[in-house]
Amino acid sequence: MPDRLAVLTRDLPVRLLNCSASGCLVETNVPLEVSTVASLTLNVDGRHFTDDALVAWCRPIAGGDARYHVGLRFVWTAAATPNTLRMMAHQLVAGVNKSGAEQAPGGC
């Protein structure tokens, strides 16, 4: 029998701690295997931002009651569009004015 490709999916709530144009740091209550590919969706003020990401590392939080920090690296399967996390991060960085005060776009 030829090899078959299978995809397992599950929804997993995460807490976004940091995001840049290259990846994100999230917190979750389950460990994720390094090299796992995921689709990360963030809902901000009614707008959905989605990007494909690769688990680069996963570490338990000391004293965190089974919580984990997970480093996600964006996988460039397509060009960044306005609704990707990469573009959202770029817009947030661009919203920092010369005085250093953050001016998040769209009321984020």
C-alpha positions as CSV (number, residue, x, y, z in Angstrom):
1,M,0.0,0.0,0.0
2,P,1.4,3.4,-0.9
3,D,2.1,5.9,1.9
4,R,-0.8,8.2,2.7
5,L,-0.6,11.7,4.0
6,A,-2.8,12.4,7.0
7,V,-3.4,15.5,9.0
8,L,-4.5,15.6,12.6
9,T,-6.1,18.8,13.9
10,R,-7.1,20.1,17.2
11,D,-8.0,23.5,18.6
12,L,-5.7,24.6,21.3
13,P,-6.1,27.9,23.1
14,V,-2.9,29.8,23.6
15,R,-2.0,33.1,25.1
16,L,0.1,35.4,22.9
17,L,3.0,36.9,24.7
18,N,5.1,38.4,21.9
19,C,4.9,38.6,18.1
20,S,7.3,39.8,15.4
21,A,7.4,39.5,11.7
22,S,9.3,36.2,12.0
23,G,7.4,34.4,14.8
24,C,5.5,34.4,18.1
25,L,6.0,33.4,21.7
26,V,2.8,31.8,23.1
27,E,1.9,30.2,26.4
28,T,-0.2,27.0,26.5
29,N,-1.2,24.3,29.0
30,V,0.1,21.4,26.9
31,P,3.6,20.7,25.5
32,L,4.0,20.9,21.7
33,E,6.5,18.8,19.8
34,V,9.3,20.6,18.1
35,S,8.8,20.7,14.3
36,T,5.0,20.5,14.7
37,V,3.4,22.7,12.0
38,A,0.3,24.7,13.1
39,S,-2.1,27.3,11.9
40,L,-2.2,30.1,14.4
41,T,-5.3,32.4,14.5
42,L,-5.6,35.5,16.6
43,N,-8.7,37.5,17.0
44,V,-8.1,41.3,17.7
45,D,-11.1,43.7,17.8
46,G,-13.2,41.4,15.6
47,R,-10.4,41.0,13.0
48,H,-8.9,37.5,12.4
49,F,-5.1,37.2,11.8
50,T,-3.8,33.8,10.7
51,D,-0.4,32.4,9.8
52,D,1.2,29.0,9.5
53,A,3.9,28.4,12.1
54,L,6.5,25.8,13.1
55,V,7.2,24.9,16.7
56,A,10.8,25.9,17.2
57,W,11.0,25.1,20.9
58,C,8.9,24.3,23.9
59,R,9.9,24.8,27.5
60,P,8.0,24.3,30.8
61,I,7.4,27.4,32.8
62,A,9.1,27.1,36.2
63,G,6.4,26.8,38.9
64,G,3.8,27.2,36.2
65,D,1.5,24.3,37.0
66,A,1.9,22.5,33.6
67,R,2.1,25.6,31.5
68,Y,4.6,26.0,28.6
69,H,6.3,28.7,26.6
70,V,6.3,27.8,22.9
71,G,8.4,29.6,20.3
72,L,6.7,29.6,16.9
73,R,8.5,30.5,13.7
74,F,6.3,31.6,10.8
75,V,6.3,29.3,7.7
76,W,6.2,31.3,4.5
77,T,3.8,29.2,2.5
78,A,2.4,32.4,0.9
79,A,3.1,36.1,0.7
80,A,2.1,38.1,3.7
81,T,-1.4,39.5,3.3
82,P,-3.2,42.1,5.5
83,N,-4.8,39.3,7.6
84,T,-1.6,37.4,8.4
85,L,0.1,37.7,11.8
86,R,3.3,38.7,10.0
87,M,1.6,41.8,8.6
88,M,-0.1,42.6,12.0
89,A,3.3,42.5,13.7
90,H,4.8,44.7,10.9
91,Q,1.9,47.2,11.4
92,L,2.4,47.3,15.2
93,V,6.1,48.0,14.7
94,A,5.3,50.7,12.1
95,G,2.9,52.2,14.6
96,V,5.7,53.2,17.0
97,N,6.3,56.9,16.6
98,K,9.6,58.7,16.9
99,S,9.1,59.4,20.6
100,G,8.8,55.6,21.2
101,A,5.1,55.6,22.2
102,E,3.2,52.7,20.6
103,Q,0.3,53.6,18.3
104,A,-1.3,50.3,17.5
105,P,-3.3,50.3,14.2
106,G,-7.0,49.7,14.2
107,G,-7.4,50.1,18.0
108,C,-5.4,47.0,18.7
